[in-house]
Amino acid sequence: EEIKKILDIVADGRMFITDKVAQDPFFSAKLSGRRYALWAKDILKKGAKTVIGLYKGEIASFTIYEVKEKYYHAFIGGMFDKFRDKGLGFIPLYVTAEQIFDNGGGILRTGVSSNDPSILRLQLLFGCKITDMTNIYIKHM
């Protein structure tokens, strides 16, 4: 299944390289990837849905979201290595919004990591609004 292949790539640490855990010298990209893959598996077991973004017939991105009442909450999404830094970051946002709105959805919510300001700029370009901000810290013990 496609989602298993995707989560294997995520778990390998090759996708979320700007994540705070991946950037932290006490951790690693591999640990960050494992964390995201386990989180994704948990939310998929609870009924979350997946959107695959294609570019020239190849899987370029994915997004996992859930539906609660009238809100669609996109939890996690990313671009694959081959498509990174090519100006294609809009694909996961676009295909997710397209699927949600085509299926009668009204409001899409998501979060953005402070380590990835380019995604925040892209979402603002797509007309998204900032409704709140949460600071997340890592405590080393």
C-alpha positions in Angstrom: 0.0 0.0 0.0 1.2 3.5 -0.8 0.8 4.8 2.8 3.1 2.1 4.1 5.8 3.1 1.6 5.3 6.7 2.6 5.6 6.1 6.3 8.7 3.9 5.8 10.4 7.0 4.1 9.2 9.2 6.9 10.5 6.8 9.6 13.9 6.7 7.8 14.3 10.4 8.6 14.5 11.7 5.1 11.5 13.9 5.1 11.1 16.2 8.1 14.7 17.6 8.2 13.6 21.0 9.4 11.8 19.6 12.4 12.9 20.8 15.8 13.9 17.2 16.8 15.8 16.6 13.6 17.7 19.9 14.1 18.4 19.3 17.8 22.0 18.0 18.3 20.8 15.7 21.1 18.5 13.9 18.7 18.5 13.2 15.0 16.6 13.3 11.7 16.0 9.5 12.0 14.5 9.9 15.5 12.3 12.7 14.2 11.2 10.6 11.3 10.3 7.7 13.6 8.3 10.0 15.8 6.3 11.4 12.9 5.7 7.9 11.4 4.4 6.5 14.7 2.2 9.6 15.2 0.8 9.2 11.6 0.1 5.4 12.2 -1.8 6.3 15.4 -4.0 8.9 13.7 -4.6 6.7 10.7 -5.8 3.9 13.0 -8.3 6.4 14.4 -9.8 7.0 11.0 -7.7 9.9 9.5 -7.5 10.2 5.7 -4.6 10.5 3.4 -4.1 12.7 0.3 -1.4 11.9 -2.2 0.1 14.7 -4.3 1.4 13.8 -7.7 3.8 15.6 -10.0 4.3 14.3 -13.5 2.7 11.0 -12.4 5.0 10.5 -9.4 4.1 10.7 -5.8 5.6 14.0 -4.7 3.8 14.6 -1.4 1.3 13.4 1.2 -1.0 14.9 3.8 -2.9 13.1 6.6 -6.0 14.8 7.9 -9.1 14.1 10.1 -12.6 15.4 10.0 -14.3 16.8 13.1 -17.7 18.4 12.7 -17.2 21.0 10.0 -13.4 21.3 10.4 -10.8 19.4 8.5 -7.6 19.3 10.4 -4.4 18.5 8.4 -2.0 16.9 10.9 1.0 16.0 8.9 2.2 16.4 5.4 5.4 16.6 3.4 7.4 16.6 0.2 9.6 13.7 -0.9 13.4 14.3 -1.3 13.3 14.2 -5.1 10.8 17.1 -5.2 12.3 19.3 -2.4 13.7 22.7 -3.3 12.0 22.8 -6.7 9.3 25.3 -6.0 6.6 22.5 -5.6 5.8 23.1 -1.9 2.3 24.2 -2.9 1.4 20.6 -3.9 0.4 19.1 -0.5 -1.5 22.3 0.4 -3.3 22.5 -2.9 -4.3 18.8 -3.3 -5.5 18.6 0.4 -7.6 21.7 0.0 -8.9 20.5 -3.4 -10.0 17.1 -1.9 -11.6 18.6 1.1 -13.5 21.3 -0.7 -14.5 18.8 -3.5 -16.0 16.6 -0.8 -18.1 19.4 0.7 -15.6 20.5 3.4 -15.7 24.0 4.6 -12.8 24.9 6.9 -9.3 23.5 6.8 -7.1 23.9 9.8 -3.4 23.0 10.2 -0.3 23.9 12.1 3.1 25.2 11.0 6.4 24.5 12.6 8.4 27.7 13.6 11.3 25.9 11.9 9.6 26.1 8.5 8.7 29.7 7.8 8.5 29.0 4.0 5.4 26.9 4.6 3.8 29.6 6.7 4.4 32.1 3.8 2.9 29.6 1.4 -0.2 29.1 3.5 -0.7 32.9 3.8 -0.3 33.1 0.0 -3.1 30.6 -0.3 -5.4 32.8 1.9 -5.0 31.0 5.2 -5.3 33.1 8.4 -3.3 32.8 11.6 -5.7 32.2 14.4 -3.2 31.2 17.2 0.4 30.3 17.9 1.9 27.8 20.2 5.5 27.8 21.3 7.0 24.3 21.6 10.2 23.7 23.5 12.4 20.7 24.1 13.6 20.1 27.6 16.9 18.2 27.9 17.3 16.4 31.2 
